[in-house]
């Protein structure tokens, strides 16, 4: 069997993310899927910035379980865009397009 490469390579996660997804070693694709499963199961999406949680929308509401994961995020993309969630509070939102930065910042 071929060795996993790229996004399918299992990676070690920081403890907060590992606790939420229930494993310490997973591929990035599976980490993202498990995060979305949690967000959808807990109806943590909203259509407006810092809006109340509802069933759908492009913003993710930070709850107490996501807070330690989100606040670990401070990274710069290849295009130079800074994603800094270190000051996020419970109840605030992040754009779902920041999910890759959040996952990347929580890999050990």
Secondary structure, DSSP 4 states (H G I P E B T S, - for coil): -PPP-GGGSEEEB-HHHHHHHT-SEEEHHHHHHHHHHHHHHTT-EESSTTPPPBS--SEEE--HHHHHHHTT-EEE-TT--EEE-TT--TT-EEEGGGHHHHHHHTB-
